[in-house]
Amino acid sequence: MITRREFFQAALATSALYGASGLGNWARLAAQQALTQDQLLQFDDFGNVTLMHITDIHAQLKPIWFREPEVNIGVGEAKGHVPHVTGLEFQKMFGIAPQSPEAYALTYADFEALGRAYGKMGGMDRVATVVKAIRAARPDAILLDGGDTWHGSMTSFLTKGQDMVNVMNALGVEAMTSHWEWTYGSDRVKEIVETQLKFPFLGANIFDAEWDEPAFEPYKIFERGGQRIAVIGQAFPYMPIANPRWMFPEYSFGIREERMQEMVDEVRAEGADLVVCLSHNGFDVDKKMASRVKGIDVILTGHTHDAVPEPVLIGETILIASGSNGKFLSRVDLDVRDGRMMGYRHKLIPIFSDVITPDPEMASLIDAERAPFKADLEEKVGTTETLLYRRGSFNGTWDDLICEAIRSERDAQISLSPGVRWGTTLMPGDAITREDIHNVTSMTYGACYRNEMTGETLKTVLEDVADNLFNTDPYYQQGGDMVRVGGLSYAIDVSRPIGTRISDLRLTDSGEAIEPSKAYTVAGWASVNEGTEGPQIWDVIESHIRKLGTVTLQPKNPVTVTGL
């Protein structure tokens, strides 16, 4: 008799031949012929349960450019495994044809040339078309949102997330979890959840800080396809560390592994046939959690913005990563029988905005949400001759421009910019609009401070952030990417323990070594400290770009990386 583990191994082998992601066939063909919407949506229905997953939209309503990371360093057991494989190595790992639409969507290689050929991606009106097509084929399909939805654009900032709430209500989302949503403050989150959201706001790991009691719905059980599907929400666990604690003092978060196990056991006792974790932990954290919490069938992971074209199997749990910025939507069909997941079929659907027809109702809603701000959004500030991108373990060109602007406008020797993963891309020749600047800076604590720091403090800051990325235990990886620097260079050995990774700090203007006891003028933004003073970062950048007129950046490599 075949065991469940043997079945999963057989399922993976079959998926490798069939193409578990469903992308392989069209990727190889579409490099030679025009893509069609039917190709992108083609899926052979399977089983009796369908999940749809979208995450980390960061309030991007319109189609965008988004370059996937060139550098995504993994340490410890994660080294050499997805999502810490990029570019041509990623293409090789998944059998992706170079120059194909899949290569463009999933990797940074030849991004500019392939972007010109295949166009922008995303757009919530295109996502709506995909959702309606899947629901036409599978009326019981469940649409789940992994969080980082209400934040990341100019309109979401100006409306305190209202534009995204309205869009996701119209899209028919059936449950969500959270992260950057909390940076609007706990009062605003409660207002939306209690009076406006048409679906559950799940967070099994969100507790009342004073009473140490659960504060939000932990899960939702759906009756679909003749089965009981439990969806357990897992909000970003490190809110008070990565974001300002003072914005949500009533709540505590944390991974709460024991709590997750309790919730899995509870929903199983209530007759759940399938257990889904809708998570904003991040890929590596979810891999570890899946290996330790028993009984989760599917983890829909978010936070780290990874787009992985095939499920990753951890024991008997499948881990699904659906990218960011509305670039992808995952469809997962499952065969659920006798209280068990017996098989699956998965497709990471790329949202090519020039191929997928916009849904007219959603397009109209989006235009209405943007209309009051249209003139400000579209105002041209400058032009770029350089590809502007952010995502990666270290500085991208957008980060270089931001750091340059901070140093110039705030008259600082050194600039620091947070290693947030969100932020869209601009192509050479593109106009830089006010909306584009907000797409890489928009947040509720964007004051650009200026103060003095000693060399010792600078090293401590870099060491602390580095440990958030390169601690070999995923449960201690609490940040985004590495803090971006301007006017400063340093060396980092990612293989060393905390306190010993950072060395050879220097001022780039002079090459002078940073002295531990000497004070330096440092400016930056996104401080988690309450009462931080300074102009808003988007105003700082706009002023700088207007003076330049045209942005042309020379390659900068302020970080020397070893220990890989």
Legacy VTK file of the C-alpha trace (Angstrom):
# vtk DataFile Version 3.0
C-alpha trace
ASCII
DATASET POLYDATA
POINTS 564 float
0.000 0.000 0.000
1.400 3.411 -0.959
2.129 5.717 1.994
1.248 9.390 2.040
4.935 10.360 1.822
5.428 8.060 -1.162
2.372 9.651 -2.778
3.824 13.144 -2.385
7.148 12.012 -3.842
5.297 10.506 -6.792
3.240 13.676 -7.145
6.395 15.761 -7.341
7.908 13.492 -9.950
4.716 13.733 -12.013
4.728 17.505 -11.561
8.267 17.715 -12.879
7.175 15.975 -16.068
3.868 17.780 -16.405
5.198 21.127 -15.165
3.753 21.690 -11.722
3.760 25.408 -12.279
2.058 25.084 -15.650
4.539 27.661 -16.943
7.067 25.447 -18.670
5.146 24.737 -21.863
4.080 28.271 -22.669
7.432 29.721 -21.621
9.302 27.758 -24.248
6.726 28.373 -26.965
5.923 31.993 -26.227
9.495 33.093 -26.855
8.755 32.310 -30.502
5.134 33.370 -30.780
2.800 35.956 -29.325
1.380 35.341 -25.884
-2.372 35.105 -25.511
-4.644 35.435 -22.536
-5.865 31.876 -23.088
-2.280 30.615 -22.804
-1.730 32.422 -19.532
-4.978 31.147 -18.033
-4.891 27.587 -19.406
-5.265 25.087 -16.574
-6.568 21.525 -16.472
-9.022 21.450 -13.597
-8.002 19.024 -10.870
-9.501 17.728 -7.641
-12.310 19.384 -5.725
-10.777 22.450 -3.999
-9.244 25.558 -5.583
-7.251 28.266 -3.831
-6.213 31.587 -5.342
-3.418 33.531 -3.660
-2.114 37.050 -4.115
0.225 38.843 -1.725
2.453 41.880 -1.191
0.564 44.020 -3.702
1.818 47.169 -1.946
-1.116 49.176 -3.243
-0.076 48.938 -6.900
-3.354 49.385 -8.750
-1.845 50.008 -12.183
0.591 47.927 -14.269
4.210 48.382 -13.204
7.781 47.492 -14.017
9.356 45.353 -11.303
12.833 43.869 -11.612
13.347 40.719 -9.554
16.465 40.608 -7.325
19.935 40.160 -8.729
21.356 39.304 -5.299
19.341 37.327 -2.746
21.764 35.794 -0.275
20.787 32.726 1.709
22.743 31.462 4.702
22.824 28.229 6.652
20.430 25.598 5.360
18.837 28.136 2.979
22.037 28.667 0.994
21.649 27.567 -2.611
17.907 26.944 -2.293
14.960 29.021 -3.480
14.330 31.847 -3.039
18.087 32.447 -2.698
18.811 31.579 -6.315
18.594 34.305 -8.944
19.112 35.109 -12.601
20.492 32.432 -14.900
20.887 29.965 -12.017
17.185 30.315 -11.264
16.359 29.799 -14.934
18.521 26.673 -14.981
16.965 25.317 -11.787
13.435 25.491 -13.230
14.244 24.773 -16.875
13.263 28.267 -17.978
14.230 29.212 -21.513
16.430 32.334 -21.694
14.736 35.371 -23.251
11.314 33.820 -22.618
8.424 35.659 -20.954
8.931 33.421 -17.924
12.594 34.472 -17.743
11.486 38.113 -17.839
8.780 37.686 -15.225
10.820 35.654 -12.750
14.413 36.902 -13.044
16.422 40.082 -13.547
18.464 38.804 -16.502
18.135 41.014 -19.620
15.384 42.870 -17.804
15.447 46.024 -19.857
15.430 44.298 -23.256
12.809 41.738 -22.241
10.690 44.419 -20.613
10.575 46.284 -23.913
9.400 43.083 -25.597
6.868 41.822 -23.067
5.665 45.009 -21.383
4.595 45.902 -17.882
3.065 43.467 -15.417
0.286 43.601 -12.885
-2.686 45.923 -12.636
-5.584 45.020 -10.388
-8.023 45.260 -13.309
-6.029 42.465 -15.005
-5.943 40.489 -11.761
-9.732 40.830 -11.625
-9.980 39.292 -15.110
-7.921 36.299 -13.960
-9.953 35.895 -10.773
-13.248 35.957 -12.709
-11.937 33.424 -15.226
-10.910 31.012 -12.475
-14.220 31.477 -10.681
-16.073 30.759 -13.937
-14.301 27.409 -14.099
-14.295 26.761 -10.335
-17.164 28.646 -8.654
-16.072 27.433 -5.202
-12.528 28.818 -5.534
-11.291 30.721 -2.453
-9.389 33.985 -2.987
-6.867 34.790 -0.234
-4.747 37.908 0.295
-1.391 37.553 2.105
-1.132 41.171 3.326
1.028 44.219 2.574
-1.969 45.330 0.548
-3.047 48.735 1.888
0.423 50.317 1.785
3.034 51.355 -0.767
1.617 54.003 -3.101
0.728 57.677 -3.085
-3.019 57.059 -3.238
-2.934 54.493 -0.428
-0.964 56.950 1.707
-3.365 59.813 1.015
-6.476 57.693 1.627
-5.014 55.720 4.569
-5.467 52.513 2.606
-9.065 53.184 1.600
-8.402 52.800 -2.122
-7.059 49.280 -1.601
-9.840 48.308 0.792
-12.399 49.289 -1.843
-10.564 47.411 -4.593
-10.060 44.220 -2.577
-13.703 44.250 -1.476
-14.716 44.502 -5.137
-12.273 41.763 -6.134
-14.029 39.379 -3.780
-11.182 38.522 -1.424
-12.402 36.085 1.227
-9.697 36.448 3.915
-6.445 38.338 4.476
-3.583 38.681 6.925
-1.382 41.705 7.563
1.908 43.564 7.986
2.355 47.129 6.669
-1.376 47.651 7.217
-0.485 48.309 10.860
1.623 51.360 10.005
-1.599 53.349 9.604
-1.996 52.865 13.344
-4.167 50.522 15.347
-7.187 52.869 15.342
-7.266 52.955 11.541
-6.828 49.183 11.272
-9.702 48.602 13.708
-11.890 51.113 11.853
-11.382 49.289 8.549
-11.760 45.792 10.007
-14.867 46.618 12.021
-16.745 48.849 9.574
-15.496 48.399 6.013
-13.798 45.096 5.284
-16.164 42.534 3.737
-14.002 39.559 4.709
-12.058 38.332 7.770
-8.805 39.963 8.870
-6.997 36.917 10.234
-4.133 36.812 12.703
-3.810 33.838 15.020
-0.558 35.348 16.315
-1.930 38.836 17.130
-2.524 39.201 20.877
-3.712 41.934 23.198
-0.454 43.210 24.712
-1.915 43.936 28.151
-3.933 40.769 28.694
-1.916 38.413 26.461
-5.104 37.170 24.838
-5.970 36.620 21.154
-7.123 39.899 19.612
-8.307 38.980 16.083
-9.971 36.069 14.354
-7.404 33.273 14.123
-9.035 31.338 11.299
-11.990 30.961 8.977
-13.542 27.645 7.933
-14.990 27.502 4.421
-17.395 24.854 3.134
-16.320 24.355 -0.478
-16.306 21.450 -2.902
-17.946 19.251 -0.296
-14.991 19.843 2.034
-14.228 21.919 5.116
-11.231 24.150 4.435
-9.647 25.925 7.397
-7.604 29.066 6.634
-5.412 30.163 9.557
-3.973 33.684 9.413
-0.385 34.433 10.430
0.457 38.149 10.501
4.030 39.431 10.217
5.573 38.301 13.511
8.147 41.059 14.017
5.940 44.151 13.830
7.323 45.938 16.946
10.919 45.398 15.739
10.685 46.156 12.026
8.048 48.911 12.305
7.218 51.553 14.931
5.851 49.916 18.077
4.178 53.186 19.099
1.743 52.907 16.180
0.107 49.733 17.579
1.005 49.552 21.303
-2.112 47.547 22.180
-0.890 44.461 20.304
1.908 41.908 20.366
2.795 39.548 17.553
5.529 36.885 17.301
5.781 33.592 15.441
3.954 31.781 18.263
4.688 28.327 16.923
2.781 26.660 19.777
-0.264 28.805 19.034
-0.163 27.749 15.365
-0.065 24.090 16.403
-3.014 24.684 18.739
-4.994 26.273 15.906
-4.201 23.400 13.538
-5.317 20.886 16.158
-8.438 22.939 16.884
-9.607 23.167 13.286
-8.884 19.486 12.751
-11.052 18.737 15.786
-13.770 20.857 14.159
-13.658 18.603 11.119
-11.356 20.498 8.763
-10.433 18.348 5.781
-7.752 20.765 4.555
-5.640 23.162 6.640
-4.212 26.247 4.932
-1.901 28.771 6.593
-2.216 32.238 5.065
1.127 33.598 6.192
3.170 36.772 6.188
6.156 35.167 7.938
8.503 35.156 4.957
9.707 32.168 2.948
12.512 30.864 5.181
10.501 31.362 8.374
7.610 29.429 6.848
9.948 26.624 5.796
11.075 26.237 9.394
7.545 26.538 10.780
6.298 23.901 8.338
8.966 21.499 9.575
7.884 21.943 13.194
4.089 22.427 13.136
2.283 19.265 12.139
-0.918 19.077 10.139
-0.662 22.092 7.805
-1.386 21.023 4.228
-0.665 24.308 2.415
1.259 27.435 3.396
0.581 30.459 1.219
3.665 32.487 2.072
4.258 36.223 1.803
6.464 39.086 3.013
9.733 38.230 1.227
8.242 38.927 -2.248
9.454 35.625 -3.682
7.956 34.321 -6.919
8.611 30.572 -7.158
7.113 28.732 -10.138
6.636 25.409 -8.374
5.566 24.419 -4.853
8.268 23.577 -2.328
7.556 20.438 -0.319
8.403 20.547 3.394
7.509 17.175 4.861
3.864 16.853 3.835
3.224 20.602 3.521
3.372 22.459 0.220
4.740 25.993 0.313
3.410 28.428 -2.322
5.130 31.772 -3.048
3.190 34.197 -5.271
5.530 37.149 -5.829
4.618 40.797 -5.263
3.175 44.004 -6.703
0.345 42.148 -8.472
2.800 40.490 -10.896
1.409 37.012 -10.238
-1.580 35.140 -8.928
-1.255 31.530 -7.779
-3.908 28.967 -8.538
-3.749 25.723 -6.560
-6.147 22.856 -7.256
-6.247 20.122 -4.628
-7.707 16.664 -4.401
-9.063 16.466 -0.853
-10.611 13.207 0.277
-11.253 11.534 3.624
-9.799 14.481 5.522
-6.521 14.408 3.603
-4.799 16.214 0.763
-4.232 13.493 -1.815
-2.656 15.570 -4.582
-2.337 19.029 -6.083
-1.822 20.969 -9.281
-0.404 24.496 -9.227
0.149 27.400 -11.582
1.868 30.702 -10.911
-0.021 32.887 -13.364
1.997 35.865 -14.649
-0.091 39.012 -15.056
1.222 40.380 -18.371
-0.680 43.629 -18.609
-0.461 43.895 -22.402
-1.924 40.406 -22.805
-4.672 40.154 -20.198
-7.760 42.245 -20.945
-8.612 44.661 -18.112
-11.860 43.934 -16.327
-14.006 47.005 -17.129
-15.706 47.222 -13.727
-12.432 47.066 -11.825
-10.752 49.460 -14.278
-13.551 51.958 -13.681
-13.237 51.618 -9.903
-9.469 52.099 -10.024
-9.812 55.226 -12.159
-12.376 56.593 -9.724
-10.084 55.954 -6.751
-7.223 57.754 -8.487
-9.218 60.621 -9.991
-8.983 63.074 -7.044
-5.179 62.822 -7.126
-4.592 62.413 -10.849
-2.774 65.707 -11.476
-0.379 65.217 -8.556
0.239 61.561 -9.404
1.160 62.279 -13.001
3.202 65.443 -12.503
6.593 64.978 -14.123
9.519 65.674 -11.814
12.376 64.574 -14.059
13.612 61.850 -16.405
15.895 58.885 -15.882
18.526 57.588 -18.275
19.355 54.830 -15.781
17.345 51.705 -14.969
16.006 52.438 -11.477
15.342 49.376 -9.337
15.578 48.432 -5.679
15.001 44.779 -4.832
18.080 42.804 -3.719
20.176 42.078 -0.632
22.161 45.327 -1.085
21.876 48.715 -2.825
19.953 49.084 -6.070
19.978 52.139 -8.310
16.816 53.604 -6.757
18.559 53.312 -3.392
21.652 55.045 -4.764
19.496 57.915 -6.012
17.653 58.192 -2.690
20.906 58.146 -0.719
22.404 60.752 -3.052
19.339 62.964 -2.622
19.477 62.691 1.167
23.162 63.616 1.327
22.708 66.550 -1.023
19.467 67.973 0.361
20.295 67.385 4.031
24.011 68.256 3.787
25.192 64.989 5.334
28.404 62.994 5.083
26.556 59.694 5.217
23.011 58.678 4.292
21.034 55.621 5.340
17.946 54.263 3.598
15.883 51.291 4.782
16.190 47.973 2.953
12.459 47.678 2.334
11.550 45.159 -0.379
8.758 47.219 -1.907
9.351 49.760 -4.638
8.705 49.559 -8.366
11.163 49.949 -11.261
11.626 52.614 -13.941
13.085 51.989 -17.402
15.757 54.191 -19.002
14.001 57.033 -20.791
11.002 56.997 -18.454
9.642 60.157 -16.932
9.912 60.243 -13.145
6.548 61.308 -11.759
5.564 62.180 -8.227
3.757 58.842 -8.091
6.992 57.028 -9.006
8.788 58.670 -6.095
6.008 57.653 -3.712
6.147 54.091 -5.025
9.588 53.752 -3.435
9.098 55.919 -0.339
5.444 56.168 0.672
4.953 55.437 4.365
3.494 56.997 7.490
6.865 57.628 9.145
8.867 59.112 6.287
10.542 62.049 8.056
14.111 62.564 6.831
16.183 63.097 9.975
19.691 64.571 10.288
21.911 63.997 13.298
25.344 62.873 14.401
26.470 59.294 14.914
29.807 57.958 16.027
31.645 55.419 13.934
30.925 52.863 16.648
27.183 53.544 16.406
27.262 53.215 12.617
28.927 49.828 12.877
26.389 48.718 15.490
23.509 49.739 13.211
24.977 47.781 10.296
25.659 44.747 12.503
22.108 44.721 13.846
20.532 44.943 10.412
22.912 42.306 9.029
21.843 39.869 11.743
18.227 40.390 10.715
19.203 39.052 7.295
22.058 36.634 7.815
21.338 34.884 11.097
21.356 31.183 10.199
18.188 30.624 12.246
15.251 31.913 10.149
13.317 32.725 13.313
15.852 35.508 13.999
15.618 37.027 10.521
13.463 39.997 11.407
14.115 42.622 8.737
13.905 43.277 5.006
17.037 43.628 2.908
20.263 45.291 4.084
20.144 48.982 4.971
21.242 51.060 1.978
24.163 53.466 2.387
25.438 56.619 0.699
28.833 58.220 1.312
29.890 55.071 3.158
31.506 51.811 2.117
32.059 48.694 4.186
32.885 45.006 3.992
30.594 42.247 5.222
31.298 38.564 5.839
27.835 37.021 5.873
29.161 33.747 7.303
30.281 35.276 10.615
28.201 35.732 13.808
26.650 38.997 14.964
29.110 41.698 15.940
31.836 40.422 13.633
30.303 40.666 10.147
31.025 44.333 9.397
34.502 45.775 8.824
36.493 48.382 6.899
33.994 51.251 7.138
35.118 54.231 5.047
33.891 57.574 3.758
33.577 57.154 0.009
34.302 60.823 -0.729
37.804 60.642 0.734
38.531 56.972 1.359
39.137 57.902 4.996
38.546 55.098 7.511
35.621 55.571 9.881
36.893 56.053 13.418
34.804 54.467 16.217
34.975 57.509 18.504
34.535 60.202 15.853
31.126 61.783 15.127
29.748 61.929 11.571
26.777 63.769 10.103
24.209 61.142 9.132
20.820 61.610 7.491
18.194 59.005 6.757
14.512 58.161 6.927
12.016 55.582 8.217
13.165 55.838 11.810
10.940 53.780 14.118
11.380 56.369 16.883
8.334 58.460 17.744
8.671 62.195 17.139
11.378 61.993 14.466
11.695 65.399 12.816
12.610 66.408 9.277
11.101 66.937 5.828
9.243 64.041 4.237
11.522 61.816 2.203
9.482 62.154 -0.998
9.866 65.927 -0.846
13.625 65.537 -0.364
13.899 63.294 -3.410
11.629 65.451 -5.547
13.717 68.537 -4.802
16.902 66.696 -5.758
15.521 65.268 -9.001
14.137 68.634 -10.088
17.614 70.108 -9.711
19.125 67.282 -11.762
16.450 67.277 -14.456
17.790 64.025 -15.854
19.034 61.217 -13.609
22.170 59.443 -14.777
23.805 57.186 -12.199
27.200 55.573 -12.398
27.467 52.036 -10.968
28.276 52.043 -7.256
29.482 49.100 -5.200
29.702 50.387 -1.642
29.636 46.894 -0.124
32.281 44.171 -0.408
30.634 40.825 0.338
32.443 37.668 1.436
31.489 34.441 3.175
29.119 33.312 0.447
LINES 1 565
564 0 1 2 3 4 5 6 7 8 9 10 11 12 13 14 15 16 17 18 19 20 21 22 23 24 25 26 27 28 29 30 31 32 33 34 35 36 37 38 39 40 41 42 43 44 45 46 47 48 49 50 51 52 53 54 55 56 57 58 59 60 61 62 63 64 65 66 67 68 69 70 71 72 73 74 75 76 77 78 79 80 81 82 83 84 85 86 87 88 89 90 91 92 93 94 95 96 97 98 99 100 101 102 103 104 105 106 107 108 109 110 111 112 113 114 115 116 117 118 119 120 121 122 123 124 125 126 127 128 129 130 131 132 133 134 135 136 137 138 139 140 141 142 143 144 145 146 147 148 149 150 151 152 153 154 155 156 157 158 159 160 161 162 163 164 165 166 167 168 169 170 171 172 173 174 175 176 177 178 179 180 181 182 183 184 185 186 187 188 189 190 191 192 193 194 195 196 197 198 199 200 201 202 203 204 205 206 207 208 209 210 211 212 213 214 215 216 217 218 219 220 221 222 223 224 225 226 227 228 229 230 231 232 233 234 235 236 237 238 239 240 241 242 243 244 245 246 247 248 249 250 251 252 253 254 255 256 257 258 259 260 261 262 263 264 265 266 267 268 269 270 271 272 273 274 275 276 277 278 279 280 281 282 283 284 285 286 287 288 289 290 291 292 293 294 295 296 297 298 299 300 301 302 303 304 305 306 307 308 309 310 311 312 313 314 315 316 317 318 319 320 321 322 323 324 325 326 327 328 329 330 331 332 333 334 335 336 337 338 339 340 341 342 343 344 345 346 347 348 349 350 351 352 353 354 355 356 357 358 359 360 361 362 363 364 365 366 367 368 369 370 371 372 373 374 375 376 377 378 379 380 381 382 383 384 385 386 387 388 389 390 391 392 393 394 395 396 397 398 399 400 401 402 403 404 405 406 407 408 409 410 411 412 413 414 415 416 417 418 419 420 421 422 423 424 425 426 427 428 429 430 431 432 433 434 435 436 437 438 439 440 441 442 443 444 445 446 447 448 449 450 451 452 453 454 455 456 457 458 459 460 461 462 463 464 465 466 467 468 469 470 471 472 473 474 475 476 477 478 479 480 481 482 483 484 485 486 487 488 489 490 491 492 493 494 495 496 497 498 499 500 501 502 503 504 505 506 507 508 509 510 511 512 513 514 515 516 517 518 519 520 521 522 523 524 525 526 527 528 529 530 531 532 533 534 535 536 537 538 539 540 541 542 543 544 545 546 547 548 549 550 551 552 553 554 555 556 557 558 559 560 561 562 563
